[in-house]
Amino acid sequence: MDEKRTTGRQRVLKAATIEFGGGAIDCTIKNWSAIGAALEVTSPVGIPAHFTLFVPADGRHWPCRVIWRKEKRIGVAFE
């Protein structure tokens, strides 16, 4: 498989929340870099193309854009 990322990702296991339009969905950050992340979700259905990722452990909010979706994972780019 060819690597298409421009920067390497670091494996992590952090709890996070996908926030959008007054709603929220729990997720787990599986890996991330300065420009994006892979998130594990129960289901990608209903998650909009743009949302805010809140990471309680860091107290940070990251605006995100969905790049890809698979069964229980989504890839995002930080905006």
LINNORKA-V153729 format. One line per field, one symbol per residue. phi: phi as a letter, one per 30 degrees, with the letter a starting at -180 (. if undefined). psi: psi as a letter, one per 40 degrees, with the letter a starting at -180 (. if undefined). A space follows every 10 residues. Layout:
# LINNORKA-V153729
phi: ???
psi: ???
This chain:
# LINNORKA-V153729
phi: .ddcddbdcc dbbbdabdca hicabdabdc aabdcaaccc bdaddidddb accccedcic cbdbbdcbbb ebbbcbcdc
psi: hhheieiiih highiihhhh feiihiihhd iiaeeaihhh idhehehidh ihhhgddefi hhhihhdiha cfiihihh.
